[in-house]
Amino acid sequence: MQAPQEDPSLQLLTPAPDEKLQSWLSEFYGKTVEIVSRELLRHRDLSYVERIVLKDCLPDSLIYKQVLPPWDVEQDLHERILIPSIASSAQLYMTAHSGQLTTMFLEDLGGVNLKDQAVETKTARHLGEDIARMHRAYSYRTDELIQMNVLRTLNPIDFETFANQVTKPLLEWGDLNDDDVITIAQAAKEIAHALAGEPTTLVHGDLYAENIIKRNERTFIIDWSWFTQIGVPTMDLASLISDHPKNGELRKHVDEILEAYCFESGRKTEDVQKALPYAAALERLCFLHWLQVRKSMGILGTTVGPVEQLMRTVADDIMSKREAWS
């Protein structure tokens, strides 16, 4: 499969002027600094990411990330919720603002993600264990996280209402028809029933191999964002072991990840396997929500094509998953 191309209709984010960058770097390091190199990692409509290498500085490289609302929730995530030793996330060194832009200077974890690199069995097992530990650790803090009012909470009891909130505008816009809305609502009801016994914890929400960095023997999770929520952990696992192209080489290690996750979390593998198709459909419903939000913002493109076309594809995917388990 070819890599997705940026939709030419997207209006890419305009980064802050270079003089702003220099002033922020001087503030962070406490001196005037010399930039050795800048590597553009991502440039989209709501985010802009670079790796910056500096001369005679510690750290000698940074991830320089700028985001627009609603992607700016990442600042609150790093400052108030993420504990790097538990979530295996990057350290946030400093934040700054310029107009609507939120700028973050983050720890540079390197550029070796698990999508494009050969993955050893040992790494896959460690990854499954680490994610299970993270989910368990944050499951003890859900009341605290909810009170912070930073993230949305999505419990099984909310799924059907959530599905109706997502599909109502799509029906009004003509992107879905009445039968689609009824079927998706029924799917949400069935997902809620299947996942009713799931614990509640911090969920990354976009957990694919391309968002997992390997440095030495450790793995780190990046791009905590709008998709992050307080919800059911199997949604992360369903994304991670799916056949999605964003999982790349990691797709060869589905069994090892699942086995390690279940062992570390103390759950029976067969029970988790039964829940995974429903969790995968829930992840698609959350992605459909993001597309609905984009269109409501007047953004009609995505990195993989027009919003309306992708909404149709995702809705069909949810309904086909329901057919498979019905």
N, C-alpha and C positions, 0 to 999 in steps of 0.2 A: 504493500500500500504506500502510495506517495505521501510525503509529509504535507499537511494542510497548508495552504497559502493564505496570507493575510487578505481579507476582503478589501478590495481597493476603495470601497465606499467609506471605510472607517476614517474618521478624522483623528489622527494620532495626537497624543498628548504633547503639548509644547513644554519642554523642560524649563526649569528656572535658568536665568542667564548665568554664564560661567563665572561672572564676578560674585554672584551669590554663592556658588559652590566654593570658590576660593575663600570667601569670608567665613563660611561654615567650617571648612577644614581648618582654618587658622584658629577658630574658636575651639574646636575639638582638641587640636594638638597643642594649643597654646603658643604657636609660632607660625610664621609664614612657611608654607610647605611647597615642595616641588612635585608636581605630578609627572611620573615617569611614563605611564601609559593609561589609556582608558579603553575598555572593551565593552561594547554594547551587547547586552545579553537579551534584552527584550524591550520592544517599543510598541505599545498598544494604545488604545483609546483612553484607558483609565490608569495605565501604569507605564513607567519607564525605569529600566534597570541597567546599571553599569557595574563593572568591576573596575575599581580605581587602584592603581599601584603607585606608591609614593616613595620618595627618596629619603633615607635616613629617618624613618618614622617607625614607631611600634604602636599598633600593628602596621605592617608595611603594605597592606591592601585592605580595602573595604568594599562592601556591596553598597552602592549608592542607589537608593530606590525612591522614586517619586510617584505618588498616587493621588487620584482625585476621588471625591465621594462617589459611591459608598465604599470604595476600596480602602478608605482611610481608617476603617475599623481595625486594620492591622496594627496601627500604633497602640490602640488600647489593648489589643491582644498581647503584644509584647510587653507592655508596661504593667499590665494589671493581672493577666491570667497565666501566660506561659511561664513555666519554670524550666529553663533549658536542661537541667539535669534530669527532669522527668519527661518532658516532651521532646527531648533531643532536637531542640530548636536553636537557631542562631541567637547570639547575644545582640541585643539592641544597644548600640553605643550612644546615639544621640538622635534627637528629632529636631526638625525646624519647619517653619511654615513660610510660604510665599503665596499670598492670595489664597485660592482654594487648594493649592498644592500642599500636601503633607510630604515632607522629606524625611527619610530614615537612613541612618548610617548603621549598617549591620555587619556582624562578623562574617568574614569571607570563609566559607566552608569548603571552597574549591569547586571545580567544575565537573566532577565525575558523578553523574547521576546514574541510577540503576536502569534507566531505559535503554541507553546506548552502549552499555558496557556488559561484557560477559559477567554473569553473577555466579559465585560459588555457592554450593549447597550450604556451607557453613554460614555465609552471609544471609541467605534466605531464612535460615532457621533463627538466627539472631534477630533478624528484622521482625519475624512473627512474634518472638518473645518480647521484644522491646515495645511493640505496639500494644500487646496484651497488658504489659506492666503499666504503660501510660494510661490506658483505659481504666484499669483498676484503680490507679492512684487518684485520678480525677473523679472517679465515681464517688469518692468520699467527700468531695468538695462541691457537689452539685448545688446544694442549698446556697452556699456562699457565692457561687458563680451566677446563679439566677438573680440574687440580690444586687449584683453589680450592674445589671441591666445593660450589659454590653452586647451580648449575643441573644439571638432568638432561641427559645426552647421549643423543641418539637418532640413531644411524647406520642406514643401510639394513640392515646385518647384524642389527640388533636389532628390525626392524619386526614380524616374525612373532611373536617372543616377546612384544613389547609388546602386540600385538593380543590375544594369548591372556590376558595379564594384565588387560587392560581388560575383555574379554568374559566371563571366568570368573565374576566376581561377578554380572554381569548375567544370566547363565544360572541361577545359583543363586537369584537373586531372582525369576526368572520374567519378566524384562523382555525376554529374548531366548530363542529356542529353539535346538535343536541345529543345525538347518540354517543359521540366522543365523550362529552362531559359526563353522561350517565355511566359510561363504562369506566372512566378514570376514577369517578367517585366510588364505584363498586370495588375497583382494584384497591383504592386507599382503605376501604373498610376491611378488605381481606388481609391487606398488609398489616393493619392494626391488630387484627385477631392473631395473626401468625407471630407478630413481634411483641405481643402484650407482656410476655415474661422477661423481656430484655431489660438489663440495667440501664441507667441513664448516666452519661458521662460526657466529657469533652470529645467532640468528633471533628476531625480535620475537615471532612466534607469534600475534599478534592484529592484524595490519597491515591495517587498513581505513581508509578516508578519514576516518572520525570520530575516529581517533587521530592524525591529522596536522594540525598547526596551521600556518597561513601567517602570517608576520609580515614585513611589507614584501615583499622579494623572496625571502625564505628560507622553507623549510619545516622543521618540527620534528616529531619523533616523540614522542608522549606515551604514558602507560600501559604502560610496561614492567612486566611482572608475572609471575604464576605461569605464564603461557603461554610466556614466554621460555625458550629452550633453546639448546643447542649442537646444531645439526642441519643440514639441507640448505636452502640459501637459496631454492630455487624455491618452498618452502612460503610464504614471505612474498610472493613475486611472485604466486603463484596467488591468495592472498587479496586482494591489492591490485587485481588486474584482473578479479576475479570480478564477477558480476552481483548480488552481495549488496546488499540495501538499505542496509547500513552504508557502502557506497561512494558513494551519492548521485550528485552531479554528476560525480564523477570517472569514472563508468562511460562517459562520452562520449569518454574519452581513452585507452582501452585500447591502441590501436595505438601511440600516441606513447610511452607508458610502456614498453611492451615493447621497442620499437625502441631507445629510449635506454638501457634497462637492458642489452640485449644488446650494443650498441655499446661501452658503457663497460666491461662485464665481458669483452669480447673473445670472446663466444660467438655461434655462428650462431643466428639467430632461429628457424629451422626446428627445430633441436635442442631449444631451450628450449620451443617450442610443443608438441613431442612429450611433453616431461616434465610439462607443466603439469597435465593431467588427473589424473596420478598424485599430483602434489604437492597438488592440491586435495583428493583423497581422504584423503591423509595428514593434512592440516589438520583434516578432519572427524573422523578417528580421534582426534586429540589433543583435540578438543572433546568427543568421547564420553568420553574419559578424565576430563576435568574434571567431567562430569555424574556419572560413576561415583564420583569423589572426593566430590562434594557429597552424594550419597545415603549414602555410607559415613559421612559426618559427621552424618547425620540431617537434612540440609537437603533438603526435598522440593519446594522451589519455586525458580524462577529469574526473571530479569527478563522472560522471555518465556513463562512458563507452568510447569506442573508438570514436575518432572524426568523422571518415567517417560514422559510423553507426548513430551517432547523427545528422550529417548534413542531411542525408537522411530523418530522422524522422522530423526534423524541416522544411525542404523544403516541405515535404508532408503536414505538418500541415498548412503552409502558403497557399498551393494550396487548401486544404480542406476548409479553412476559406473563400477563394474566391468563391468556389462553393456554400457555404452557403448564401453569400450575392448576388450572381449573379441571 
